[in-house]
Amino acid sequence: MRFKEVYLDNGATTMADPKVVEAMQPYFTKYYGNPSSIHSFGTKAREAVEEARIVIAKSINASPDEIIFTSGGTESNNFALCSIAFSNKGKGSHIITTKVEHKCILKTCKWLEEQGFKVTYLDVNPEGFVNPDALEKAITKDTILFSAIHGNNEIGTIMDIEALGKICRKHNVYFHTDACQSYTKTEIDVKKQNIDLVSLNAHKIHGPKGVGALFVRKGVKIKPWQRGGGQERNMRSGTENVPGIVGFAETVKLASRKRVEHMLRLRDKLIKGILEIPGTKLNGAKGDKRLCNNVNVCFKGIEGEAIGALLDQKLICSSTGSACSAKELEPSYVLLAIGISHEDANGSLRLTLSRFTTEEEIDYTLKVLPEVVEKLRKISPFGKALDFIAKKIS
């Protein structure tokens, strides 16, 4: 069994669906007008943008005029936090988030602290969930915003945003969620879940890179964070990425429950097979509380980077964490936050599937991975000790 490549790093980015590329193509060469222009070329481009806005809005039970197109999740997250913070400074200067957010949230919060804002970083339990009671206790009269990731990019835990949203609405605190990993994979209903702001992007769901969106509920006090020509209803200036926006909408149209179930089945098969290897531990939540495409495991006695390097030699692409942290030597702060030791966190591996992942690819991975682990443990003093204990037990 040989493959050109087994790509299991879809949490970093995904292959663009050929149907998405096909939908985008005319807006590069045929309907290439500026959406702000009043001639027919511009009108055609504007119509495409507004049609896409309707698709994105409907997918989260929002209104089209509540969708602002951006360059992706990082911009949406920065826009949400910074603009809400400075737009509502008269009400208060306290922000709450969690210790397991994407780095663009945590770094933005650190910057806001430098600007005089106070930020509380909530702990999570061993599966990566925030205790709603802890959120309620952290809210003060100065709290203006709570931001929590929906589907965790490293460990796959799906936060109970409905419970968290109820608490925020009860205390008149804006609630933002980063849904870049969870979008189209699990339910997002901004009305049911009491969400005020949602960050979305396209390239995690087989769309193009460089395009995303921010949902901003009507009535939320927010000002532009980027100024210029007044595009996106004066909320986000800059010429719209028309082909990207069209592709974003197309990939949302192509999403389906059937494709989610396909990923769930292969995810569970992969988890089951990996956990048969001695000295392994699944990180994050289980079952339907976990993203359908996420597997994050610690291997005792060996380094995750070494596992990834040997898998790469066998044409299997993996990750030791989020793509934004993959080149750092420090253990994952997300794994440390859920109580994993430094030593075990250094032995972590993240495998993330997509709707294009095949059963044959999972079978191949489950054949190669145990061999890689065994090879590394033979040359690791910690691994040798673990193998000895495993043999004694058996």
Contacts in CASP RR format, 6 or more apart in sequence:
PFRMAT RR
TARGET T0000
AUTHOR 0000-0000-0000
METHOD contacts of the structure
MODEL  1
MRFKEVYLDNGATTMADPKVVEAMQPYFTKYYGNPSSIHSFGTKAREAVE
EARIVIAKSINASPDEIIFTSGGTESNNFALCSIAFSNKGKGSHIITTKV
EHKCILKTCKWLEEQGFKVTYLDVNPEGFVNPDALEKAITKDTILFSAIH
GNNEIGTIMDIEALGKICRKHNVYFHTDACQSYTKTEIDVKKQNIDLVSL
NAHKIHGPKGVGALFVRKGVKIKPWQRGGGQERNMRSGTENVPGIVGFAE
TVKLASRKRVEHMLRLRDKLIKGILEIPGTKLNGAKGDKRLCNNVNVCFK
GIEGEAIGALLDQKLICSSTGSACSAKELEPSYVLLAIGISHEDANGSLR
LTLSRFTTEEEIDYTLKVLPEVVEKLRKISPFGKALDFIAKKIS
1 360 0 8 1.000
1 363 0 8 1.000
1 364 0 8 1.000
1 367 0 8 1.000
3 315 0 8 1.000
3 360 0 8 1.000
3 361 0 8 1.000
3 364 0 8 1.000
4 315 0 8 1.000
5 315 0 8 1.000
5 316 0 8 1.000
5 317 0 8 1.000
6 315 0 8 1.000
6 316 0 8 1.000
6 317 0 8 1.000
6 361 0 8 1.000
6 364 0 8 1.000
6 365 0 8 1.000
7 15 0 8 1.000
7 317 0 8 1.000
7 354 0 8 1.000
7 357 0 8 1.000
8 316 0 8 1.000
8 317 0 8 1.000
8 318 0 8 1.000
8 351 0 8 1.000
8 352 0 8 1.000
8 353 0 8 1.000
8 357 0 8 1.000
8 361 0 8 1.000
8 365 0 8 1.000
9 317 0 8 1.000
9 318 0 8 1.000
9 319 0 8 1.000
9 323 0 8 1.000
9 350 0 8 1.000
9 351 0 8 1.000
9 352 0 8 1.000
10 204 0 8 1.000
10 293 0 8 1.000
10 352 0 8 1.000
10 353 0 8 1.000
10 354 0 8 1.000
10 357 0 8 1.000
11 153 0 8 1.000
11 181 0 8 1.000
11 204 0 8 1.000
11 293 0 8 1.000
11 294 0 8 1.000
11 319 0 8 1.000
11 322 0 8 1.000
11 323 0 8 1.000
11 350 0 8 1.000
11 352 0 8 1.000
12 319 0 8 1.000
12 322 0 8 1.000
12 323 0 8 1.000
12 326 0 8 1.000
12 352 0 8 1.000
13 203 0 8 1.000
13 204 0 8 1.000
13 209 0 8 1.000
13 323 0 8 1.000
14 203 0 8 1.000
14 204 0 8 1.000
14 205 0 8 1.000
14 206 0 8 1.000
14 207 0 8 1.000
14 354 0 8 1.000
15 206 0 8 1.000
15 354 0 8 1.000
15 356 0 8 1.000
16 203 0 8 1.000
16 206 0 8 1.000
16 207 0 8 1.000
16 208 0 8 1.000
16 251 0 8 1.000
17 206 0 8 1.000
17 207 0 8 1.000
17 250 0 8 1.000
17 251 0 8 1.000
17 254 0 8 1.000
19 250 0 8 1.000
19 254 0 8 1.000
20 206 0 8 1.000
20 207 0 8 1.000
20 208 0 8 1.000
20 247 0 8 1.000
20 250 0 8 1.000
20 251 0 8 1.000
20 254 0 8 1.000
23 246 0 8 1.000
23 247 0 8 1.000
23 250 0 8 1.000
24 208 0 8 1.000
24 243 0 8 1.000
24 244 0 8 1.000
24 246 0 8 1.000
24 247 0 8 1.000
24 250 0 8 1.000
25 243 0 8 1.000
27 45 0 8 1.000
27 48 0 8 1.000
27 242 0 8 1.000
27 243 0 8 1.000
27 244 0 8 1.000
27 246 0 8 1.000
28 243 0 8 1.000
31 41 0 8 1.000
31 44 0 8 1.000
31 45 0 8 1.000
31 48 0 8 1.000
31 242 0 8 1.000
32 41 0 8 1.000
32 45 0 8 1.000
32 242 0 8 1.000
33 41 0 8 1.000
33 42 0 8 1.000
33 44 0 8 1.000
33 45 0 8 1.000
33 242 0 8 1.000
34 41 0 8 1.000
34 42 0 8 1.000
34 45 0 8 1.000
34 239 0 8 1.000
35 42 0 8 1.000
35 45 0 8 1.000
35 46 0 8 1.000
35 48 0 8 1.000
35 49 0 8 1.000
35 231 0 8 1.000
35 239 0 8 1.000
35 240 0 8 1.000
35 242 0 8 1.000
36 42 0 8 1.000
36 46 0 8 1.000
36 229 0 8 1.000
36 231 0 8 1.000
36 239 0 8 1.000
37 43 0 8 1.000
37 45 0 8 1.000
45 240 0 8 1.000
45 242 0 8 1.000
48 242 0 8 1.000
48 245 0 8 1.000
48 246 0 8 1.000
49 69 0 8 1.000
49 240 0 8 1.000
49 242 0 8 1.000
49 245 0 8 1.000
49 246 0 8 1.000
50 64 0 8 1.000
51 249 0 8 1.000
52 69 0 8 1.000
52 245 0 8 1.000
52 246 0 8 1.000
52 247 0 8 1.000
52 248 0 8 1.000
52 249 0 8 1.000
53 64 0 8 1.000
53 67 0 8 1.000
53 69 0 8 1.000
53 245 0 8 1.000
54 64 0 8 1.000
55 249 0 8 1.000
55 252 0 8 1.000
55 253 0 8 1.000
56 62 0 8 1.000
56 67 0 8 1.000
56 200 0 8 1.000
56 213 0 8 1.000
56 248 0 8 1.000
56 249 0 8 1.000
56 252 0 8 1.000
57 63 0 8 1.000
57 64 0 8 1.000
57 66 0 8 1.000
57 67 0 8 1.000
57 215 0 8 1.000
59 183 0 8 1.000
59 184 0 8 1.000
59 188 0 8 1.000
59 252 0 8 1.000
59 255 0 8 1.000
60 188 0 8 1.000
60 189 0 8 1.000
60 190 0 8 1.000
60 198 0 8 1.000
60 200 0 8 1.000
60 215 0 8 1.000
61 189 0 8 1.000
61 190 0 8 1.000
61 191 0 8 1.000
61 192 0 8 1.000
62 190 0 8 1.000
62 215 0 8 1.000
62 217 0 8 1.000
63 218 0 8 1.000
65 218 0 8 1.000
65 233 0 8 1.000
66 190 0 8 1.000
66 215 0 8 1.000
66 216 0 8 1.000
66 217 0 8 1.000
66 218 0 8 1.000
67 213 0 8 1.000
67 214 0 8 1.000
67 215 0 8 1.000
68 79 0 8 1.000
68 213 0 8 1.000
68 214 0 8 1.000
68 215 0 8 1.000
68 216 0 8 1.000
68 232 0 8 1.000
68 233 0 8 1.000
68 235 0 8 1.000
68 236 0 8 1.000
69 211 0 8 1.000
69 212 0 8 1.000
69 213 0 8 1.000
69 232 0 8 1.000
69 236 0 8 1.000
69 240 0 8 1.000
69 241 0 8 1.000
69 245 0 8 1.000
69 248 0 8 1.000
70 76 0 8 1.000
70 79 0 8 1.000
70 211 0 8 1.000
70 212 0 8 1.000
70 213 0 8 1.000
70 214 0 8 1.000
70 236 0 8 1.000
71 210 0 8 1.000
71 211 0 8 1.000
71 212 0 8 1.000
71 241 0 8 1.000
72 180 0 8 1.000
72 199 0 8 1.000
72 200 0 8 1.000
72 201 0 8 1.000
72 202 0 8 1.000
72 203 0 8 1.000
72 210 0 8 1.000
72 211 0 8 1.000
72 212 0 8 1.000
72 213 0 8 1.000
73 104 0 8 1.000
73 178 0 8 1.000
73 180 0 8 1.000
73 199 0 8 1.000
73 200 0 8 1.000
73 201 0 8 1.000
73 212 0 8 1.000
74 104 0 8 1.000
75 212 0 8 1.000
76 178 0 8 1.000
76 199 0 8 1.000
76 200 0 8 1.000
76 201 0 8 1.000
76 212 0 8 1.000
76 213 0 8 1.000
76 214 0 8 1.000
77 102 0 8 1.000
77 104 0 8 1.000
77 105 0 8 1.000
77 108 0 8 1.000
77 147 0 8 1.000
77 178 0 8 1.000
77 199 0 8 1.000
78 104 0 8 1.000
78 108 0 8 1.000
78 225 0 8 1.000
79 214 0 8 1.000
79 225 0 8 1.000
79 226 0 8 1.000
79 236 0 8 1.000
80 147 0 8 1.000
80 176 0 8 1.000
80 197 0 8 1.000
80 199 0 8 1.000
80 214 0 8 1.000
80 216 0 8 1.000
81 95 0 8 1.000
81 105 0 8 1.000
81 108 0 8 1.000
81 109 0 8 1.000
81 112 0 8 1.000
81 145 0 8 1.000
81 147 0 8 1.000
81 176 0 8 1.000
82 108 0 8 1.000
82 112 0 8 1.000
82 225 0 8 1.000
83 222 0 8 1.000
83 223 0 8 1.000
83 224 0 8 1.000
83 225 0 8 1.000
84 144 0 8 1.000
84 145 0 8 1.000
84 174 0 8 1.000
84 176 0 8 1.000
84 197 0 8 1.000
84 220 0 8 1.000
84 221 0 8 1.000
84 222 0 8 1.000
85 93 0 8 1.000
85 95 0 8 1.000
85 112 0 8 1.000
85 115 0 8 1.000
85 117 0 8 1.000
85 144 0 8 1.000
85 145 0 8 1.000
86 223 0 8 1.000
87 221 0 8 1.000
87 222 0 8 1.000
87 223 0 8 1.000
88 144 0 8 1.000
88 145 0 8 1.000
88 174 0 8 1.000
88 221 0 8 1.000
89 144 0 8 1.000
91 142 0 8 1.000
91 144 0 8 1.000
92 141 0 8 1.000
92 142 0 8 1.000
92 143 0 8 1.000
92 144 0 8 1.000
93 116 0 8 1.000
93 117 0 8 1.000
93 118 0 8 1.000
93 142 0 8 1.000
93 144 0 8 1.000
94 117 0 8 1.000
94 118 0 8 1.000
94 119 0 8 1.000
94 120 0 8 1.000
94 140 0 8 1.000
94 142 0 8 1.000
94 143 0 8 1.000
94 144 0 8 1.000
95 109 0 8 1.000
95 112 0 8 1.000
95 117 0 8 1.000
95 118 0 8 1.000
95 119 0 8 1.000
95 120 0 8 1.000
95 143 0 8 1.000
95 144 0 8 1.000
95 145 0 8 1.000
95 146 0 8 1.000
95 147 0 8 1.000
96 119 0 8 1.000
96 120 0 8 1.000
96 122 0 8 1.000
96 135 0 8 1.000
96 138 0 8 1.000
96 139 0 8 1.000
96 143 0 8 1.000
96 145 0 8 1.000
96 146 0 8 1.000
96 147 0 8 1.000
96 173 0 8 1.000
97 105 0 8 1.000
97 106 0 8 1.000
97 109 0 8 1.000
97 119 0 8 1.000
97 120 0 8 1.000
97 121 0 8 1.000
97 122 0 8 1.000
97 146 0 8 1.000
97 147 0 8 1.000
97 148 0 8 1.000
98 121 0 8 1.000
98 122 0 8 1.000
98 123 0 8 1.000
98 124 0 8 1.000
98 130 0 8 1.000
98 148 0 8 1.000
98 149 0 8 1.000
99 121 0 8 1.000
99 122 0 8 1.000
99 123 0 8 1.000
99 124 0 8 1.000
99 333 0 8 1.000
99 334 0 8 1.000
99 337 0 8 1.000
100 124 0 8 1.000
100 128 0 8 1.000
100 149 0 8 1.000
100 152 0 8 1.000
100 154 0 8 1.000
100 155 0 8 1.000
100 157 0 8 1.000
100 333 0 8 1.000
100 334 0 8 1.000
100 337 0 8 1.000
100 338 0 8 1.000
101 109 0 8 1.000
101 147 0 8 1.000
101 148 0 8 1.000
101 149 0 8 1.000
101 178 0 8 1.000
102 149 0 8 1.000
102 153 0 8 1.000
102 178 0 8 1.000
102 180 0 8 1.000
102 322 0 8 1.000
102 324 0 8 1.000
103 322 0 8 1.000
103 324 0 8 1.000
103 325 0 8 1.000
104 324 0 8 1.000
105 147 0 8 1.000
105 149 0 8 1.000
105 178 0 8 1.000
106 121 0 8 1.000
109 119 0 8 1.000
109 121 0 8 1.000
109 147 0 8 1.000
110 119 0 8 1.000
112 119 0 8 1.000
113 119 0 8 1.000
118 142 0 8 1.000
120 138 0 8 1.000
122 130 0 8 1.000
122 131 0 8 1.000
122 134 0 8 1.000
122 135 0 8 1.000
122 138 0 8 1.000
123 130 0 8 1.000
123 134 0 8 1.000
123 337 0 8 1.000
124 130 0 8 1.000
124 337 0 8 1.000
124 338 0 8 1.000
125 131 0 8 1.000
125 338 0 8 1.000
126 284 0 8 1.000
126 338 0 8 1.000
126 339 0 8 1.000
127 157 0 8 1.000
127 284 0 8 1.000
127 285 0 8 1.000
127 286 0 8 1.000
127 289 0 8 1.000
127 338 0 8 1.000
128 152 0 8 1.000
128 155 0 8 1.000
128 157 0 8 1.000
128 284 0 8 1.000
128 285 0 8 1.000
128 337 0 8 1.000
128 338 0 8 1.000
129 157 0 8 1.000
129 159 0 8 1.000
129 160 0 8 1.000
129 285 0 8 1.000
130 148 0 8 1.000
130 159 0 8 1.000
130 164 0 8 1.000
132 160 0 8 1.000
132 163 0 8 1.000
132 164 0 8 1.000
132 167 0 8 1.000
135 146 0 8 1.000
135 164 0 8 1.000
135 167 0 8 1.000
135 168 0 8 1.000
136 167 0 8 1.000
136 171 0 8 1.000
139 146 0 8 1.000
139 167 0 8 1.000
139 171 0 8 1.000
139 173 0 8 1.000
143 171 0 8 1.000
143 173 0 8 1.000
144 173 0 8 1.000
144 174 0 8 1.000
145 173 0 8 1.000
145 174 0 8 1.000
145 175 0 8 1.000
145 176 0 8 1.000
146 164 0 8 1.000
146 168 0 8 1.000
146 173 0 8 1.000
146 174 0 8 1.000
146 175 0 8 1.000
146 176 0 8 1.000
147 175 0 8 1.000
147 176 0 8 1.000
147 177 0 8 1.000
147 178 0 8 1.000
148 159 0 8 1.000
148 161 0 8 1.000
148 164 0 8 1.000
148 175 0 8 1.000
148 176 0 8 1.000
148 177 0 8 1.000
148 178 0 8 1.000
149 159 0 8 1.000
149 177 0 8 1.000
149 178 0 8 1.000
149 181 0 8 1.000
150 158 0 8 1.000
150 159 0 8 1.000
150 161 0 8 1.000
150 177 0 8 1.000
150 178 0 8 1.000
150 179 0 8 1.000
150 181 0 8 1.000
150 182 0 8 1.000
150 186 0 8 1.000
150 188 0 8 1.000
151 157 0 8 1.000
151 158 0 8 1.000
151 159 0 8 1.000
151 179 0 8 1.000
151 181 0 8 1.000
151 182 0 8 1.000
151 186 0 8 1.000
151 291 0 8 1.000
152 158 0 8 1.000
152 159 0 8 1.000
152 181 0 8 1.000
152 284 0 8 1.000
152 291 0 8 1.000
152 294 0 8 1.000
152 334 0 8 1.000
153 180 0 8 1.000
153 181 0 8 1.000
153 322 0 8 1.000
154 283 0 8 1.000
154 296 0 8 1.000
154 321 0 8 1.000
154 322 0 8 1.000
154 332 0 8 1.000
154 334 0 8 1.000
154 335 0 8 1.000
154 350 0 8 1.000
155 283 0 8 1.000
155 284 0 8 1.000
155 285 0 8 1.000
155 294 0 8 1.000
155 296 0 8 1.000
155 334 0 8 1.000
155 335 0 8 1.000
155 338 0 8 1.000
156 181 0 8 1.000
156 284 0 8 1.000
156 285 0 8 1.000
156 290 0 8 1.000
156 291 0 8 1.000
156 294 0 8 1.000
156 296 0 8 1.000
157 284 0 8 1.000
157 285 0 8 1.000
157 289 0 8 1.000
157 290 0 8 1.000
157 291 0 8 1.000
158 182 0 8 1.000
158 186 0 8 1.000
158 285 0 8 1.000
158 288 0 8 1.000
158 289 0 8 1.000
158 290 0 8 1.000
158 291 0 8 1.000
159 177 0 8 1.000
161 175 0 8 1.000
161 177 0 8 1.000
161 193 0 8 1.000
161 195 0 8 1.000
162 192 0 8 1.000
162 193 0 8 1.000
162 194 0 8 1.000
164 175 0 8 1.000
165 175 0 8 1.000
165 193 0 8 1.000
165 194 0 8 1.000
165 195 0 8 1.000
166 194 0 8 1.000
167 173 0 8 1.000
168 174 0 8 1.000
168 175 0 8 1.000
168 194 0 8 1.000
168 196 0 8 1.000
169 175 0 8 1.000
169 194 0 8 1.000
174 196 0 8 1.000
174 197 0 8 1.000
174 220 0 8 1.000
175 194 0 8 1.000
175 195 0 8 1.000
175 196 0 8 1.000
175 197 0 8 1.000
176 195 0 8 1.000
176 196 0 8 1.000
176 197 0 8 1.000
176 198 0 8 1.000
176 199 0 8 1.000
177 195 0 8 1.000
177 197 0 8 1.000
177 198 0 8 1.000
177 199 0 8 1.000
178 199 0 8 1.000
179 188 0 8 1.000
179 198 0 8 1.000
179 199 0 8 1.000
179 200 0 8 1.000
180 199 0 8 1.000
180 200 0 8 1.000
180 201 0 8 1.000
180 204 0 8 1.000
181 204 0 8 1.000
181 291 0 8 1.000
181 294 0 8 1.000
182 188 0 8 1.000
182 291 0 8 1.000
183 200 0 8 1.000
183 201 0 8 1.000
183 204 0 8 1.000
183 205 0 8 1.000
184 205 0 8 1.000
184 251 0 8 1.000
184 252 0 8 1.000
184 255 0 8 1.000
185 205 0 8 1.000
185 260 0 8 1.000
185 263 0 8 1.000
185 291 0 8 1.000
185 292 0 8 1.000
185 293 0 8 1.000
186 260 0 8 1.000
186 291 0 8 1.000
186 292 0 8 1.000
188 195 0 8 1.000
188 198 0 8 1.000
190 198 0 8 1.000
190 215 0 8 1.000
190 217 0 8 1.000
195 215 0 8 1.000
195 217 0 8 1.000
196 216 0 8 1.000
196 217 0 8 1.000
196 220 0 8 1.000
197 214 0 8 1.000
197 215 0 8 1.000
197 216 0 8 1.000
197 217 0 8 1.000
197 220 0 8 1.000
197 222 0 8 1.000
198 214 0 8 1.000
198 215 0 8 1.000
199 213 0 8 1.000
199 214 0 8 1.000
200 212 0 8 1.000
200 213 0 8 1.000
200 214 0 8 1.000
200 215 0 8 1.000
201 210 0 8 1.000
201 211 0 8 1.000
201 212 0 8 1.000
201 213 0 8 1.000
202 208 0 8 1.000
202 209 0 8 1.000
202 210 0 8 1.000
202 211 0 8 1.000
202 212 0 8 1.000
202 244 0 8 1.000
202 247 0 8 1.000
202 248 0 8 1.000
202 251 0 8 1.000
203 209 0 8 1.000
203 210 0 8 1.000
203 211 0 8 1.000
205 251 0 8 1.000
205 252 0 8 1.000
205 255 0 8 1.000
206 251 0 8 1.000
206 254 0 8 1.000
206 354 0 8 1.000
206 355 0 8 1.000
206 356 0 8 1.000
207 244 0 8 1.000
207 247 0 8 1.000
207 248 0 8 1.000
207 250 0 8 1.000
207 251 0 8 1.000
208 243 0 8 1.000
208 244 0 8 1.000
208 247 0 8 1.000
208 248 0 8 1.000
210 241 0 8 1.000
210 244 0 8 1.000
211 241 0 8 1.000
211 244 0 8 1.000
211 245 0 8 1.000
211 247 0 8 1.000
211 248 0 8 1.000
212 248 0 8 1.000
213 248 0 8 1.000
214 236 0 8 1.000
216 222 0 8 1.000
216 235 0 8 1.000
222 235 0 8 1.000
224 230 0 8 1.000
224 234 0 8 1.000
224 235 0 8 1.000
224 236 0 8 1.000
224 237 0 8 1.000
225 236 0 8 1.000
226 236 0 8 1.000
226 237 0 8 1.000
226 238 0 8 1.000
227 237 0 8 1.000
228 237 0 8 1.000
228 238 0 8 1.000
229 237 0 8 1.000
229 238 0 8 1.000
230 237 0 8 1.000
230 238 0 8 1.000
231 237 0 8 1.000
231 238 0 8 1.000
231 239 0 8 1.000
231 240 0 8 1.000
232 238 0 8 1.000
232 240 0 8 1.000
259 355 0 8 1.000
260 292 0 8 1.000
261 292 0 8 1.000
262 355 0 8 1.000
263 292 0 8 1.000
263 293 0 8 1.000
263 353 0 8 1.000
263 354 0 8 1.000
263 355 0 8 1.000
263 357 0 8 1.000
264 292 0 8 1.000
266 353 0 8 1.000
266 357 0 8 1.000
266 359 0 8 1.000
266 362 0 8 1.000
267 290 0 8 1.000
267 292 0 8 1.000
267 293 0 8 1.000
267 294 0 8 1.000
267 295 0 8 1.000
267 353 0 8 1.000
268 287 0 8 1.000
269 359 0 8 1.000
269 362 0 8 1.000
269 366 0 8 1.000
270 295 0 8 1.000
270 351 0 8 1.000
270 353 0 8 1.000
270 362 0 8 1.000
270 365 0 8 1.000
270 366 0 8 1.000
271 282 0 8 1.000
271 295 0 8 1.000
271 297 0 8 1.000
273 366 0 8 1.000
274 280 0 8 1.000
274 282 0 8 1.000
274 295 0 8 1.000
274 297 0 8 1.000
274 366 0 8 1.000
274 369 0 8 1.000
275 282 0 8 1.000
275 297 0 8 1.000
276 370 0 8 1.000
277 299 0 8 1.000
277 369 0 8 1.000
277 370 0 8 1.000
277 373 0 8 1.000
278 386 0 8 1.000
278 387 0 8 1.000
278 390 0 8 1.000
279 299 0 8 1.000
279 300 0 8 1.000
279 386 0 8 1.000
279 390 0 8 1.000
280 297 0 8 1.000
280 298 0 8 1.000
280 299 0 8 1.000
280 300 0 8 1.000
281 297 0 8 1.000
281 298 0 8 1.000
281 300 0 8 1.000
281 344 0 8 1.000
282 295 0 8 1.000
282 296 0 8 1.000
282 297 0 8 1.000
283 296 0 8 1.000
283 297 0 8 1.000
283 298 0 8 1.000
283 335 0 8 1.000
283 338 0 8 1.000
283 340 0 8 1.000
283 348 0 8 1.000
284 290 0 8 1.000
284 296 0 8 1.000
284 338 0 8 1.000
292 353 0 8 1.000
293 352 0 8 1.000
293 353 0 8 1.000
293 354 0 8 1.000
293 357 0 8 1.000
294 350 0 8 1.000
294 352 0 8 1.000
295 350 0 8 1.000
295 351 0 8 1.000
295 352 0 8 1.000
295 353 0 8 1.000
296 321 0 8 1.000
296 348 0 8 1.000
296 349 0 8 1.000
296 350 0 8 1.000
296 351 0 8 1.000
297 348 0 8 1.000
297 349 0 8 1.000
297 351 0 8 1.000
298 335 0 8 1.000
298 340 0 8 1.000
298 344 0 8 1.000
298 345 0 8 1.000
298 347 0 8 1.000
298 348 0 8 1.000
298 349 0 8 1.000
299 307 0 8 1.000
299 347 0 8 1.000
299 348 0 8 1.000
299 349 0 8 1.000
299 373 0 8 1.000
300 344 0 8 1.000
300 347 0 8 1.000
300 382 0 8 1.000
300 383 0 8 1.000
300 386 0 8 1.000
301 343 0 8 1.000
301 347 0 8 1.000
301 377 0 8 1.000
301 380 0 8 1.000
301 382 0 8 1.000
301 383 0 8 1.000
301 386 0 8 1.000
302 347 0 8 1.000
302 373 0 8 1.000
302 376 0 8 1.000
302 377 0 8 1.000
302 380 0 8 1.000
302 382 0 8 1.000
302 383 0 8 1.000
303 346 0 8 1.000
303 347 0 8 1.000
303 376 0 8 1.000
304 320 0 8 1.000
304 346 0 8 1.000
304 347 0 8 1.000
304 348 0 8 1.000
304 349 0 8 1.000
305 320 0 8 1.000
306 376 0 8 1.000
307 318 0 8 1.000
307 347 0 8 1.000
307 349 0 8 1.000
307 369 0 8 1.000
307 372 0 8 1.000
307 373 0 8 1.000
307 376 0 8 1.000
308 316 0 8 1.000
308 318 0 8 1.000
308 320 0 8 1.000
308 349 0 8 1.000
308 372 0 8 1.000
310 372 0 8 1.000
310 375 0 8 1.000
310 376 0 8 1.000
311 317 0 8 1.000
311 318 0 8 1.000
311 365 0 8 1.000
311 368 0 8 1.000
311 369 0 8 1.000
311 372 0 8 1.000
312 318 0 8 1.000
314 368 0 8 1.000
314 372 0 8 1.000
316 364 0 8 1.000
316 365 0 8 1.000
316 368 0 8 1.000
316 369 0 8 1.000
318 349 0 8 1.000
318 350 0 8 1.000
318 351 0 8 1.000
319 326 0 8 1.000
319 349 0 8 1.000
319 350 0 8 1.000
319 351 0 8 1.000
319 352 0 8 1.000
320 326 0 8 1.000
320 332 0 8 1.000
320 347 0 8 1.000
320 348 0 8 1.000
320 349 0 8 1.000
320 350 0 8 1.000
321 332 0 8 1.000
321 334 0 8 1.000
321 348 0 8 1.000
321 350 0 8 1.000
322 332 0 8 1.000
322 334 0 8 1.000
322 350 0 8 1.000
325 332 0 8 1.000
331 340 0 8 1.000
331 342 0 8 1.000
331 345 0 8 1.000
331 346 0 8 1.000
331 348 0 8 1.000
332 345 0 8 1.000
332 348 0 8 1.000
335 344 0 8 1.000
335 345 0 8 1.000
335 348 0 8 1.000
336 342 0 8 1.000
336 345 0 8 1.000
340 348 0 8 1.000
351 365 0 8 1.000
353 362 0 8 1.000
374 387 0 8 1.000
376 383 0 8 1.000
377 383 0 8 1.000
377 384 0 8 1.000
377 386 0 8 1.000
377 387 0 8 1.000
378 384 0 8 1.000
378 387 0 8 1.000
END
